[in-house]
Amino acid sequence: MYRCEHCKEVVGPRIAINRTVVETRPVKYPVREKVNRARHPRTGRIIFVDDHGGEGHETVRELALCARCATAARSA
Ligand SMILES: [Zn+2]
């Protein structure tokens, strides 16, 4: 059971929650040298490889919505 964070109605038991992302922000991760352990493909020895970093989006805020509100939020 949970309460929809949009229409404030209580949803009964055994009904799946719809966690809907409503706000994201862009994020960049820097390159980090020699931080990940791996095996050398030929020798099998443990080596340290670089993390290439990257960019994307991360969630800032999400809401627990009932099925009706989640459908409306997705189509909007
Ligand atoms: Zn709702």
N, CA, C, O and the ligand as a Tripos MOL2 file, in Angstrom:
@<TRIPOS>MOLECULE
protein
  305   303    77     0     0
PROTEIN
NO_CHARGES

@<TRIPOS>ATOM
      1 N           0.8440   -1.1980    0.0000 N.3       1 MET1
      2 CA          0.0000    0.0000    0.0000 C.3       1 MET1
      3 C           0.8730    1.2390    0.0000 C.2       1 MET1
      4 O           1.9340    1.2680    0.6240 O.2       1 MET1
      5 N           0.4220    2.2460   -0.6950 N.am      2 TYR2
      6 CA          1.1470    3.5110   -0.7100 C.3       2 TYR2
      7 C           0.1680    4.6240   -1.0680 C.2       2 TYR2
      8 O          -0.9540    4.3740   -1.5060 O.2       2 TYR2
      9 N           0.6210    5.8470   -0.8710 N.am      3 ARG3
     10 CA         -0.1990    7.0060   -1.2190 C.3       3 ARG3
     11 C           0.4200    7.6680   -2.4420 C.2       3 ARG3
     12 O           1.6150    7.9610   -2.4510 O.2       3 ARG3
     13 N          -0.3710    7.9010   -3.4560 N.am      4 CYS4
     14 CA          0.1000    8.5670   -4.6670 C.3       4 CYS4
     15 C           0.5740    9.9800   -4.2930 C.2       4 CYS4
     16 O          -0.1380   10.7180   -3.6110 O.2       4 CYS4
     17 N           1.7790   10.3480   -4.7440 N.am      5 GLU5
     18 CA          2.3240   11.6550   -4.3790 C.3       5 GLU5
     19 C           1.8020   12.7760   -5.2690 C.2       5 GLU5
     20 O           2.1990   13.9290   -5.1040 O.2       5 GLU5
     21 N           0.9170   12.4520   -6.2080 N.am      6 HIS6
     22 CA          0.3250   13.4970   -7.0460 C.3       6 HIS6
     23 C          -1.1240   13.7620   -6.6560 C.2       6 HIS6
     24 O          -1.4840   14.8930   -6.3300 O.2       6 HIS6
     25 N          -1.9680   12.7030   -6.6870 N.am      7 CYS7
     26 CA         -3.3850   12.9070   -6.3690 C.3       7 CYS7
     27 C          -3.6910   12.5870   -4.8910 C.2       7 CYS7
     28 O          -4.8210   12.7800   -4.4440 O.2       7 CYS7
     29 N          -2.6930   12.1010   -4.1330 N.am      8 LYS8
     30 CA         -2.7940   11.8410   -2.6910 C.3       8 LYS8
     31 C          -3.7590   10.7150   -2.3260 C.2       8 LYS8
     32 O          -4.1140   10.5660   -1.1570 O.2       8 LYS8
     33 N          -4.1870    9.9230   -3.3060 N.am      9 GLU9
     34 CA         -5.0880    8.8010   -3.0210 C.3       9 GLU9
     35 C          -4.2960    7.5920   -2.5460 C.2       9 GLU9
     36 O          -3.1740    7.3570   -2.9940 O.2       9 GLU9
     37 N          -4.8950    6.8190   -1.6250 N.am     10 VAL10
     38 CA         -4.2490    5.6000   -1.1520 C.3      10 VAL10
     39 C          -4.5270    4.4830   -2.1520 C.2      10 VAL10
     40 O          -5.6650    4.2670   -2.5690 O.2      10 VAL10
     41 N          -3.4460    3.7690   -2.5320 N.am     11 VAL11
     42 CA         -3.5620    2.6450   -3.4630 C.3      11 VAL11
     43 C          -3.5020    1.3680   -2.6420 C.2      11 VAL11
     44 O          -2.6710    1.2480   -1.7420 O.2      11 VAL11
     45 N          -4.3680    0.4200   -2.9400 N.am     12 GLY12
     46 CA         -4.5130   -0.7980   -2.1510 C.3      12 GLY12
     47 C          -3.3020   -1.6990   -2.2070 C.2      12 GLY12
     48 O          -2.3490   -1.4270   -2.9380 O.2      12 GLY12
     49 N          -3.3370   -2.7960   -1.4200 N.am     13 PRO13
     50 CA         -2.2090   -3.7140   -1.3780 C.3      13 PRO13
     51 C          -2.0760   -4.5140   -2.6720 C.2      13 PRO13
     52 O          -3.0370   -4.6560   -3.4300 O.2      13 PRO13
     53 N          -0.8690   -5.0330   -2.9140 N.am     14 ARG14
     54 CA         -0.5490   -5.9030   -4.0530 C.3      14 ARG14
     55 C          -0.7610   -5.2140   -5.3950 C.2      14 ARG14
     56 O          -1.0630   -5.8630   -6.3960 O.2      14 ARG14
     57 N          -0.6010   -3.8950   -5.4050 N.am     15 ILE15
     58 CA         -0.6440   -3.1400   -6.6600 C.3      15 ILE15
     59 C           0.7150   -2.4620   -6.8130 C.2      15 ILE15
     60 O           1.1760   -1.7560   -5.9160 O.2      15 ILE15
     61 N           1.3430   -2.6880   -7.9550 N.am     16 ALA16
     62 CA          2.7190   -2.2200   -8.1630 C.3      16 ALA16
     63 C           2.7960   -0.7000   -8.1170 C.2      16 ALA16
     64 O           1.9030   -0.0020   -8.5970 O.2      16 ALA16
     65 N           3.8970   -0.1960   -7.5220 N.am     17 ILE17
     66 CA          4.1270    1.2410   -7.4430 C.3      17 ILE17
     67 C           4.7540    1.7020   -8.7620 C.2      17 ILE17
     68 O           5.5060    0.9560   -9.3900 O.2      17 ILE17
     69 N           4.4500    2.9100   -9.1710 N.am     18 ASN18
     70 CA          5.0270    3.4930  -10.3880 C.3      18 ASN18
     71 C           5.9490    4.6310   -9.9720 C.2      18 ASN18
     72 O           5.5030    5.7600   -9.7680 O.2      18 ASN18
     73 N           7.2360    4.3260   -9.8460 N.am     19 ARG19
     74 CA          8.1880    5.3910   -9.5310 C.3      19 ARG19
     75 C           8.5340    6.1030  -10.8370 C.2      19 ARG19
     76 O           9.1170    5.5140  -11.7470 O.2      19 ARG19
     77 N           8.1620    7.3860  -10.9080 N.am     20 THR20
     78 CA          8.3310    8.1390  -12.1400 C.3      20 THR20
     79 C           9.3250    9.2710  -11.9080 C.2      20 THR20
     80 O           9.1770   10.0580  -10.9730 O.2      20 THR20
     81 N          10.3360    9.3460  -12.7640 N.am     21 VAL21
     82 CA         11.3470   10.3920  -12.6740 C.3      21 VAL21
     83 C          10.7440   11.6930  -13.1870 C.2      21 VAL21
     84 O          10.2270   11.7440  -14.3030 O.2      21 VAL21
     85 N          10.8090   12.7480  -12.3710 N.am     22 VAL22
     86 CA         10.2400   14.0310  -12.7790 C.3      22 VAL22
     87 C          11.3070   15.1160  -12.9400 C.2      22 VAL22
     88 O          11.0120   16.1950  -13.4530 O.2      22 VAL22
     89 N          12.5390   14.8440  -12.5080 N.am     23 GLU23
     90 CA         13.5860   15.8530  -12.6620 C.3      23 GLU23
     91 C          14.9360   15.1560  -12.7750 C.2      23 GLU23
     92 O          15.2590   14.2790  -11.9740 O.2      23 GLU23
     93 N          15.7250   15.5520  -13.7780 N.am     24 THR24
     94 CA         17.0860   15.0020  -13.9540 C.3      24 THR24
     95 C          18.0540   16.1550  -14.1190 C.2      24 THR24
     96 O          17.6490   17.2930  -14.3550 O.2      24 THR24
     97 N          19.3290   15.8550  -13.9940 N.am     25 ARG25
     98 CA         20.3470   16.8790  -14.2390 C.3      25 ARG25
     99 C          21.4890   16.2430  -15.0220 C.2      25 ARG25
    100 O          21.7650   15.0540  -14.8590 O.2      25 ARG25
    101 N          22.1620   17.0320  -15.8780 N.am     26 PRO26
    102 CA         23.3090   16.4950  -16.6010 C.3      26 PRO26
    103 C          24.4780   16.3190  -15.6370 C.2      26 PRO26
    104 O          24.6410   17.1060  -14.7040 O.2      26 PRO26
    105 N          25.2830   15.2970  -15.8600 N.am     27 VAL27
    106 CA         26.4310   15.0530  -14.9860 C.3      27 VAL27
    107 C          27.5990   14.5600  -15.8260 C.2      27 VAL27
    108 O          27.4230   13.8310  -16.8020 O.2      27 VAL27
    109 N          28.8130   14.9830  -15.4180 N.am     28 LYS28
    110 CA         30.0360   14.5300  -16.0890 C.3      28 LYS28
    111 C          30.9180   13.8560  -15.0620 C.2      28 LYS28
    112 O          31.1080   14.3730  -13.9620 O.2      28 LYS28
    113 N          31.4530   12.7080  -15.4170 N.am     29 TYR29
    114 CA         32.3760   11.9900  -14.5410 C.3      29 TYR29
    115 C          33.7750   12.1060  -15.1320 C.2      29 TYR29
    116 O          33.9520   11.8710  -16.3270 O.2      29 TYR29
    117 N          34.7700   12.4590  -14.3290 N.am     30 PRO30
    118 CA         36.1160   12.6510  -14.8630 C.3      30 PRO30
    119 C          36.8000   11.3180  -15.1500 C.2      30 PRO30
    120 O          36.4160   10.2730  -14.6260 O.2      30 PRO30
    121 N          37.8210   11.3870  -15.9960 N.am     31 VAL31
    122 CA         38.6570   10.2140  -16.2780 C.3      31 VAL31
    123 C          39.4870    9.9180  -15.0310 C.2      31 VAL31
    124 O          40.0650   10.8310  -14.4420 O.2      31 VAL31
    125 N          39.5520    8.6370  -14.6220 N.am     32 ARG32
    126 CA         40.3740    8.2450  -13.4800 C.3      32 ARG32
    127 C          41.3420    7.1800  -13.9530 C.2      32 ARG32
    128 O          40.9370    6.1580  -14.5080 O.2      32 ARG32
    129 N          42.6140    7.4240  -13.7320 N.am     33 GLU33
    130 CA         43.6260    6.5040  -14.2620 C.3      33 GLU33
    131 C          43.9060    5.3650  -13.2980 C.2      33 GLU33
    132 O          44.0310    5.5790  -12.0920 O.2      33 GLU33
    133 N          44.0040    4.1640  -13.8260 N.am     34 LYS34
    134 CA         44.4300    2.9590  -13.1070 C.3      34 LYS34
    135 C          43.6470    2.7250  -11.8130 C.2      34 LYS34
    136 O          44.2360    2.6110  -10.7380 O.2      34 LYS34
    137 N          42.3020    2.6530  -11.9230 N.am     35 VAL35
    138 CA         41.4640    2.4430  -10.7490 C.3      35 VAL35
    139 C          40.7090    1.1110  -10.7830 C.2      35 VAL35
    140 O          40.2260    0.6620   -9.7440 O.2      35 VAL35
    141 N          40.5940    0.4640  -11.9610 N.am     36 ASN36
    142 CA         39.8360   -0.7850  -12.0490 C.3      36 ASN36
    143 C          40.7820   -1.9700  -12.2110 C.2      36 ASN36
    144 O          41.6900   -1.9510  -13.0420 O.2      36 ASN36
    145 N          40.5460   -3.0190  -11.3850 N.am     37 ARG37
    146 CA         41.3520   -4.2440  -11.4920 C.3      37 ARG37
    147 C          40.8430   -5.0910  -12.6470 C.2      37 ARG37
    148 O          39.6370   -5.2060  -12.8640 O.2      37 ARG37
    149 N          41.7740   -5.6810  -13.3830 N.am     38 ALA38
    150 CA         41.3990   -6.5820  -14.4780 C.3      38 ALA38
    151 C          42.5230   -7.5840  -14.6560 C.2      38 ALA38
    152 O          43.6120   -7.4190  -14.1050 O.2      38 ALA38
    153 N          42.2490   -8.6290  -15.4360 N.am     39 ARG39
    154 CA         43.2930   -9.6170  -15.7560 C.3      39 ARG39
    155 C          43.8490   -9.3010  -17.1430 C.2      39 ARG39
    156 O          43.1000   -8.9790  -18.0660 O.2      39 ARG39
    157 N          45.1680   -9.3980  -17.2760 N.am     40 HIS40
    158 CA         45.7750   -9.2300  -18.5850 C.3      40 HIS40
    159 C          45.2930  -10.3690  -19.4790 C.2      40 HIS40
    160 O          45.3230  -11.5250  -19.0550 O.2      40 HIS40
    161 N          44.8450  -10.0760  -20.7110 N.am     41 PRO41
    162 CA         44.2530  -11.1230  -21.5480 C.3      41 PRO41
    163 C          45.2040  -12.2860  -21.8770 C.2      41 PRO41
    164 O          44.7370  -13.4130  -22.0440 O.2      41 PRO41
    165 N          46.4930  -12.0560  -21.9750 N.am     42 ARG42
    166 CA         47.4130  -13.1480  -22.3260 C.3      42 ARG42
    167 C          48.0880  -13.7540  -21.0970 C.2      42 ARG42
    168 O          48.1240  -14.9750  -20.9470 O.2      42 ARG42
    169 N          48.6210  -12.9090  -20.2240 N.am     43 THR43
    170 CA         49.4060  -13.4270  -19.0940 C.3      43 THR43
    171 C          48.5270  -13.8080  -17.9040 C.2      43 THR43
    172 O          48.9440  -14.6200  -17.0780 O.2      43 THR43
    173 N          47.3120  -13.2400  -17.7930 N.am     44 GLY44
    174 CA         46.4360  -13.5330  -16.6650 C.3      44 GLY44
    175 C          46.8110  -12.7960  -15.3980 C.2      44 GLY44
    176 O          46.1610  -12.9840  -14.3700 O.2      44 GLY44
    177 N          47.8360  -11.9650  -15.4370 N.am     45 ARG45
    178 CA         48.2400  -11.2120  -14.2420 C.3      45 ARG45
    179 C          47.2590  -10.0730  -13.9980 C.2      45 ARG45
    180 O          46.6160   -9.5810  -14.9250 O.2      45 ARG45
    181 N          47.1540   -9.6580  -12.7270 N.am     46 ILE46
    182 CA         46.2630   -8.5510  -12.3850 C.3      46 ILE46
    183 C          46.9030   -7.2450  -12.8230 C.2      46 ILE46
    184 O          48.0570   -6.9600  -12.5020 O.2      46 ILE46
    185 N          46.1290   -6.4540  -13.5650 N.am     47 ILE47
    186 CA         46.5880   -5.1440  -14.0070 C.3      47 ILE47
    187 C          45.5410   -4.1120  -13.5920 C.2      47 ILE47
    188 O          44.4080   -4.4660  -13.2650 O.2      47 ILE47
    189 N          45.9160   -2.8630  -13.6080 N.am     48 PHE48
    190 CA         44.9810   -1.7800  -13.2930 C.3      48 PHE48
    191 C          44.7160   -0.9810  -14.5610 C.2      48 PHE48
    192 O          45.6390   -0.5150  -15.2280 O.2      48 PHE48
    193 N          43.4240   -0.8330  -14.8790 N.am     49 VAL49
    194 CA         43.0550   -0.1370  -16.1160 C.3      49 VAL49
    195 C          42.3090    1.1480  -15.7810 C.2      49 VAL49
    196 O          41.8110    1.3180  -14.6680 O.2      49 VAL49
    197 N          42.2390    2.0560  -16.7630 N.am     50 ASP50
    198 CA         41.6310    3.3680  -16.5560 C.3      50 ASP50
    199 C          40.1030    3.2780  -16.5760 C.2      50 ASP50
    200 O          39.5160    2.4340  -17.2520 O.2      50 ASP50
    201 N          39.4800    4.1860  -15.8040 N.am     51 ASP51
    202 CA         38.0450    4.4120  -15.9290 C.3      51 ASP51
    203 C          37.9040    5.6060  -16.8690 C.2      51 ASP51
    204 O          38.4260    6.6820  -16.5790 O.2      51 ASP51
    205 N          37.2070    5.4320  -17.9880 N.am     52 HIS52
    206 CA         37.1660    6.4550  -19.0260 C.3      52 HIS52
    207 C          36.2640    7.6310  -18.6710 C.2      52 HIS52
    208 O          36.2360    8.6200  -19.4030 O.2      52 HIS52
    209 N          35.5200    7.5460  -17.5580 N.am     53 GLY53
    210 CA         34.6120    8.6260  -17.2000 C.3      53 GLY53
    211 C          33.4680    8.7030  -18.1850 C.2      53 GLY53
    212 O          33.1570    7.7120  -18.8460 O.2      53 GLY53
    213 N          32.8380    9.8540  -18.2960 N.am     54 GLY54
    214 CA         31.7530   10.0030  -19.2660 C.3      54 GLY54
    215 C          30.7560   11.0390  -18.8070 C.2      54 GLY54
    216 O          30.9860   11.7770  -17.8490 O.2      54 GLY54
    217 N          29.6440   11.0750  -19.5120 N.am     55 GLU55
    218 CA         28.6030   12.0280  -19.1490 C.3      55 GLU55
    219 C          27.2410   11.4220  -19.4140 C.2      55 GLU55
    220 O          27.0970   10.4940  -20.2100 O.2      55 GLU55
    221 N          26.2380   11.9690  -18.7270 N.am     56 GLY56
    222 CA         24.8770   11.4620  -18.8850 C.3      56 GLY56
    223 C          23.9450   12.2640  -18.0100 C.2      56 GLY56
    224 O          24.1740   13.4490  -17.7690 O.2      56 GLY56
    225 N          22.8810   11.6160  -17.5270 N.am     57 HIS57
    226 CA         21.9060   12.2880  -16.6840 C.3      57 HIS57
    227 C          21.7080   11.4700  -15.4180 C.2      57 HIS57
    228 O          21.7210   10.2400  -15.4640 O.2      57 HIS57
    229 N          21.5260   12.1480  -14.2850 N.am     58 GLU58
    230 CA         21.1850   11.4410  -13.0600 C.3      58 GLU58
    231 C          19.8880   12.0010  -12.4950 C.2      58 GLU58
    232 O          19.5530   13.1690  -12.6910 O.2      58 GLU58
    233 N          19.1640   11.1310  -11.7840 N.am     59 THR59
    234 CA         17.8540   11.4790  -11.2510 C.3      59 THR59
    235 C          17.9940   12.4490  -10.0850 C.2      59 THR59
    236 O          18.8050   12.2290   -9.1850 O.2      59 THR59
    237 N          17.2120   13.5130  -10.0980 N.am     60 VAL60
    238 CA         17.1560   14.4630   -8.9850 C.3      60 VAL60
    239 C          15.9450   14.1570   -8.1130 C.2      60 VAL60
    240 O          16.0490   14.1240   -6.8870 O.2      60 VAL60
    241 N          14.7830   13.9290   -8.7550 N.am     61 ARG61
    242 CA         13.5430   13.7420   -8.0000 C.3      61 ARG61
    243 C          12.6600   12.7440   -8.7250 C.2      61 ARG61
    244 O          12.5210   12.7970   -9.9470 O.2      61 ARG61
    245 N          12.0590   11.8260   -7.9620 N.am     62 GLU62
    246 CA         11.0890   10.8970   -8.5310 C.3      62 GLU62
    247 C           9.9030   10.8020   -7.5910 C.2      62 GLU62
    248 O          10.0310   11.0150   -6.3850 O.2      62 GLU62
    249 N           8.7440   10.4800   -8.1560 N.am     63 LEU63
    250 CA          7.5140   10.4190   -7.3910 C.3      63 LEU63
    251 C           6.9340    9.0140   -7.4300 C.2      63 LEU63
    252 O           7.0800    8.3030   -8.4240 O.2      63 LEU63
    253 N           6.2700    8.6120   -6.3370 N.am     64 ALA64
    254 CA          5.5270    7.3520   -6.2890 C.3      64 ALA64
    255 C           4.1090    7.6650   -6.7480 C.2      64 ALA64
    256 O           3.3650    8.3490   -6.0460 O.2      64 ALA64
    257 N           3.7330    7.1700   -7.9210 N.am     65 LEU65
    258 CA          2.4540    7.5370   -8.5140 C.3      65 LEU65
    259 C           1.5470    6.3220   -8.6680 C.2      65 LEU65
    260 O           2.0200    5.1930   -8.7990 O.2      65 LEU65
    261 N           0.2390    6.5660   -8.6500 N.am     66 CYS66
    262 CA         -0.7310    5.5210   -8.9690 C.3      66 CYS66
    263 C          -0.7140    5.3210  -10.4860 C.2      66 CYS66
    264 O          -0.1190    6.1210  -11.2080 O.2      66 CYS66
    265 N          -1.3550    4.2700  -10.9670 N.am     67 ALA67
    266 CA         -1.3010    3.9200  -12.3900 C.3      67 ALA67
    267 C          -1.8740    5.0480  -13.2520 C.2      67 ALA67
    268 O          -1.3400    5.3480  -14.3200 O.2      67 ALA67
    269 N          -2.9480    5.6660  -12.7940 N.am     68 ARG68
    270 CA         -3.5930    6.7280  -13.5850 C.3      68 ARG68
    271 C          -2.6780    7.9450  -13.7250 C.2      68 ARG68
    272 O          -2.5240    8.4810  -14.8230 O.2      68 ARG68
    273 N          -2.0680    8.3850  -12.6140 N.am     69 CYS69
    274 CA         -1.1750    9.5480  -12.6460 C.3      69 CYS69
    275 C           0.1010    9.2440  -13.4300 C.2      69 CYS69
    276 O           0.6370   10.1200  -14.1100 O.2      69 CYS69
    277 N           0.5940    7.9900  -13.3340 N.am     70 ALA70
    278 CA          1.8160    7.6250  -14.0560 C.3      70 ALA70
    279 C           1.5800    7.6610  -15.5610 C.2      70 ALA70
    280 O           2.4370    8.1110  -16.3210 O.2      70 ALA70
    281 N           0.4170    7.1860  -15.9850 N.am     71 THR71
    282 CA          0.0780    7.2220  -17.4180 C.3      71 THR71
    283 C          -0.0040    8.6660  -17.8980 C.2      71 THR71
    284 O           0.4890    8.9870  -18.9790 O.2      71 THR71
    285 N          -0.6240    9.5420  -17.1060 N.am     72 ALA72
    286 CA         -0.7430   10.9430  -17.4590 C.3      72 ALA72
    287 C           0.6260   11.6220  -17.5090 C.2      72 ALA72
    288 O           0.8790   12.4460  -18.3880 O.2      72 ALA72
    289 N           1.5200   11.2740  -16.5580 N.am     73 ALA73
    290 CA          2.8480   11.8820  -16.5130 C.3      73 ALA73
    291 C           3.6870   11.4450  -17.6970 C.2      73 ALA73
    292 O           4.4650   12.2340  -18.2330 O.2      73 ALA73
    293 N           3.5350   10.1760  -18.1150 N.am     74 ARG74
    294 CA          4.3150    9.6730  -19.2490 C.3      74 ARG74
    295 C           3.8730   10.3150  -20.5620 C.2      74 ARG74
    296 O           4.7020   10.6000  -21.4260 O.2      74 ARG74
    297 N           2.5690   10.5410  -20.7100 N.am     75 SER75
    298 CA          2.0820   11.1110  -21.9700 C.3      75 SER75
    299 C           2.3280   12.6260  -22.0190 C.2      75 SER75
    300 O           2.3320   13.2030  -23.1070 O.2      75 SER75
    301 N           2.5310   13.2760  -20.8780 N.am     76 ALA76
    302 CA          2.7470   14.7370  -20.8600 C.3      76 ALA76
    303 C           4.1620   15.1010  -21.3010 C.2      76 ALA76
    304 O           4.5110   16.2810  -21.3430 O.2      76 ALA76
    305 ZN         -2.3940    9.4460   -8.4400 Zn       77 ZN77
@<TRIPOS>BOND
     1     1     2 1
     2     2     3 1
     3     3     4 2
     4     3     5 am
     5     5     6 1
     6     6     7 1
     7     7     8 2
     8     7     9 am
     9     9    10 1
    10    10    11 1
    11    11    12 2
    12    11    13 am
    13    13    14 1
    14    14    15 1
    15    15    16 2
    16    15    17 am
    17    17    18 1
    18    18    19 1
    19    19    20 2
    20    19    21 am
    21    21    22 1
    22    22    23 1
    23    23    24 2
    24    23    25 am
    25    25    26 1
    26    26    27 1
    27    27    28 2
    28    27    29 am
    29    29    30 1
    30    30    31 1
    31    31    32 2
    32    31    33 am
    33    33    34 1
    34    34    35 1
    35    35    36 2
    36    35    37 am
    37    37    38 1
    38    38    39 1
    39    39    40 2
    40    39    41 am
    41    41    42 1
    42    42    43 1
    43    43    44 2
    44    43    45 am
    45    45    46 1
    46    46    47 1
    47    47    48 2
    48    47    49 am
    49    49    50 1
    50    50    51 1
    51    51    52 2
    52    51    53 am
    53    53    54 1
    54    54    55 1
    55    55    56 2
    56    55    57 am
    57    57    58 1
    58    58    59 1
    59    59    60 2
    60    59    61 am
    61    61    62 1
    62    62    63 1
    63    63    64 2
    64    63    65 am
    65    65    66 1
    66    66    67 1
    67    67    68 2
    68    67    69 am
    69    69    70 1
    70    70    71 1
    71    71    72 2
    72    71    73 am
    73    73    74 1
    74    74    75 1
    75    75    76 2
    76    75    77 am
    77    77    78 1
    78    78    79 1
    79    79    80 2
    80    79    81 am
    81    81    82 1
    82    82    83 1
    83    83    84 2
    84    83    85 am
    85    85    86 1
    86    86    87 1
    87    87    88 2
    88    87    89 am
    89    89    90 1
    90    90    91 1
    91    91    92 2
    92    91    93 am
    93    93    94 1
    94    94    95 1
    95    95    96 2
    96    95    97 am
    97    97    98 1
    98    98    99 1
    99    99   100 2
   100    99   101 am
   101   101   102 1
   102   102   103 1
   103   103   104 2
   104   103   105 am
   105   105   106 1
   106   106   107 1
   107   107   108 2
   108   107   109 am
   109   109   110 1
   110   110   111 1
   111   111   112 2
   112   111   113 am
   113   113   114 1
   114   114   115 1
   115   115   116 2
   116   115   117 am
   117   117   118 1
   118   118   119 1
   119   119   120 2
   120   119   121 am
   121   121   122 1
   122   122   123 1
   123   123   124 2
   124   123   125 am
   125   125   126 1
   126   126   127 1
   127   127   128 2
   128   127   129 am
   129   129   130 1
   130   130   131 1
   131   131   132 2
   132   131   133 am
   133   133   134 1
   134   134   135 1
   135   135   136 2
   136   135   137 am
   137   137   138 1
   138   138   139 1
   139   139   140 2
   140   139   141 am
   141   141   142 1
   142   142   143 1
   143   143   144 2
   144   143   145 am
   145   145   146 1
   146   146   147 1
   147   147   148 2
   148   147   149 am
   149   149   150 1
   150   150   151 1
   151   151   152 2
   152   151   153 am
   153   153   154 1
   154   154   155 1
   155   155   156 2
   156   155   157 am
   157   157   158 1
   158   158   159 1
   159   159   160 2
   160   159   161 am
   161   161   162 1
   162   162   163 1
   163   163   164 2
   164   163   165 am
   165   165   166 1
   166   166   167 1
   167   167   168 2
   168   167   169 am
   169   169   170 1
   170   170   171 1
   171   171   172 2
   172   171   173 am
   173   173   174 1
   174   174   175 1
   175   175   176 2
   176   175   177 am
   177   177   178 1
   178   178   179 1
   179   179   180 2
   180   179   181 am
   181   181   182 1
   182   182   183 1
   183   183   184 2
   184   183   185 am
   185   185   186 1
   186   186   187 1
   187   187   188 2
   188   187   189 am
   189   189   190 1
   190   190   191 1
   191   191   192 2
   192   191   193 am
   193   193   194 1
   194   194   195 1
   195   195   196 2
   196   195   197 am
   197   197   198 1
   198   198   199 1
   199   199   200 2
   200   199   201 am
   201   201   202 1
   202   202   203 1
   203   203   204 2
   204   203   205 am
   205   205   206 1
   206   206   207 1
   207   207   208 2
   208   207   209 am
   209   209   210 1
   210   210   211 1
   211   211   212 2
   212   211   213 am
   213   213   214 1
   214   214   215 1
   215   215   216 2
   216   215   217 am
   217   217   218 1
   218   218   219 1
   219   219   220 2
   220   219   221 am
   221   221   222 1
   222   222   223 1
   223   223   224 2
   224   223   225 am
   225   225   226 1
   226   226   227 1
   227   227   228 2
   228   227   229 am
   229   229   230 1
   230   230   231 1
   231   231   232 2
   232   231   233 am
   233   233   234 1
   234   234   235 1
   235   235   236 2
   236   235   237 am
   237   237   238 1
   238   238   239 1
   239   239   240 2
   240   239   241 am
   241   241   242 1
   242   242   243 1
   243   243   244 2
   244   243   245 am
   245   245   246 1
   246   246   247 1
   247   247   248 2
   248   247   249 am
   249   249   250 1
   250   250   251 1
   251   251   252 2
   252   251   253 am
   253   253   254 1
   254   254   255 1
   255   255   256 2
   256   255   257 am
   257   257   258 1
   258   258   259 1
   259   259   260 2
   260   259   261 am
   261   261   262 1
   262   262   263 1
   263   263   264 2
   264   263   265 am
   265   265   266 1
   266   266   267 1
   267   267   268 2
   268   267   269 am
   269   269   270 1
   270   270   271 1
   271   271   272 2
   272   271   273 am
   273   273   274 1
   274   274   275 1
   275   275   276 2
   276   275   277 am
   277   277   278 1
   278   278   279 1
   279   279   280 2
   280   279   281 am
   281   281   282 1
   282   282   283 1
   283   283   284 2
   284   283   285 am
   285   285   286 1
   286   286   287 1
   287   287   288 2
   288   287   289 am
   289   289   290 1
   290   290   291 1
   291   291   292 2
   292   291   293 am
   293   293   294 1
   294   294   295 1
   295   295   296 2
   296   295   297 am
   297   297   298 1
   298   298   299 1
   299   299   300 2
   300   299   301 am
   301   301   302 1
   302   302   303 1
   303   303   304 2
@<TRIPOS>SUBSTRUCTURE
     1 MET1         2 RESIDUE 1 A MET
     2 TYR2         6 RESIDUE 1 A TYR
     3 ARG3        10 RESIDUE 1 A ARG
     4 CYS4        14 RESIDUE 1 A CYS
     5 GLU5        18 RESIDUE 1 A GLU
     6 HIS6        22 RESIDUE 1 A HIS
     7 CYS7        26 RESIDUE 1 A CYS
     8 LYS8        30 RESIDUE 1 A LYS
     9 GLU9        34 RESIDUE 1 A GLU
    10 VAL10       38 RESIDUE 1 A VAL
    11 VAL11       42 RESIDUE 1 A VAL
    12 GLY12       46 RESIDUE 1 A GLY
    13 PRO13       50 RESIDUE 1 A PRO
    14 ARG14       54 RESIDUE 1 A ARG
    15 ILE15       58 RESIDUE 1 A ILE
    16 ALA16       62 RESIDUE 1 A ALA
    17 ILE17       66 RESIDUE 1 A ILE
    18 ASN18       70 RESIDUE 1 A ASN
    19 ARG19       74 RESIDUE 1 A ARG
    20 THR20       78 RESIDUE 1 A THR
    21 VAL21       82 RESIDUE 1 A VAL
    22 VAL22       86 RESIDUE 1 A VAL
    23 GLU23       90 RESIDUE 1 A GLU
    24 THR24       94 RESIDUE 1 A THR
    25 ARG25       98 RESIDUE 1 A ARG
    26 PRO26      102 RESIDUE 1 A PRO
    27 VAL27      106 RESIDUE 1 A VAL
    28 LYS28      110 RESIDUE 1 A LYS
    29 TYR29      114 RESIDUE 1 A TYR
    30 PRO30      118 RESIDUE 1 A PRO
    31 VAL31      122 RESIDUE 1 A VAL
    32 ARG32      126 RESIDUE 1 A ARG
    33 GLU33      130 RESIDUE 1 A GLU
    34 LYS34      134 RESIDUE 1 A LYS
    35 VAL35      138 RESIDUE 1 A VAL
    36 ASN36      142 RESIDUE 1 A ASN
    37 ARG37      146 RESIDUE 1 A ARG
    38 ALA38      150 RESIDUE 1 A ALA
    39 ARG39      154 RESIDUE 1 A ARG
    40 HIS40      158 RESIDUE 1 A HIS
    41 PRO41      162 RESIDUE 1 A PRO
    42 ARG42      166 RESIDUE 1 A ARG
    43 THR43      170 RESIDUE 1 A THR
    44 GLY44      174 RESIDUE 1 A GLY
    45 ARG45      178 RESIDUE 1 A ARG
    46 ILE46      182 RESIDUE 1 A ILE
    47 ILE47      186 RESIDUE 1 A ILE
    48 PHE48      190 RESIDUE 1 A PHE
    49 VAL49      194 RESIDUE 1 A VAL
    50 ASP50      198 RESIDUE 1 A ASP
    51 ASP51      202 RESIDUE 1 A ASP
    52 HIS52      206 RESIDUE 1 A HIS
    53 GLY53      210 RESIDUE 1 A GLY
    54 GLY54      214 RESIDUE 1 A GLY
    55 GLU55      218 RESIDUE 1 A GLU
    56 GLY56      222 RESIDUE 1 A GLY
    57 HIS57      226 RESIDUE 1 A HIS
    58 GLU58      230 RESIDUE 1 A GLU
    59 THR59      234 RESIDUE 1 A THR
    60 VAL60      238 RESIDUE 1 A VAL
    61 ARG61      242 RESIDUE 1 A ARG
    62 GLU62      246 RESIDUE 1 A GLU
    63 LEU63      250 RESIDUE 1 A LEU
    64 ALA64      254 RESIDUE 1 A ALA
    65 LEU65      258 RESIDUE 1 A LEU
    66 CYS66      262 RESIDUE 1 A CYS
    67 ALA67      266 RESIDUE 1 A ALA
    68 ARG68      270 RESIDUE 1 A ARG
    69 CYS69      274 RESIDUE 1 A CYS
    70 ALA70      278 RESIDUE 1 A ALA
    71 THR71      282 RESIDUE 1 A THR
    72 ALA72      286 RESIDUE 1 A ALA
    73 ALA73      290 RESIDUE 1 A ALA
    74 ARG74      294 RESIDUE 1 A ARG
    75 SER75      298 RESIDUE 1 A SER
    76 ALA76      302 RESIDUE 1 A ALA
    77 ZN77       305 GROUP 0 **** ****
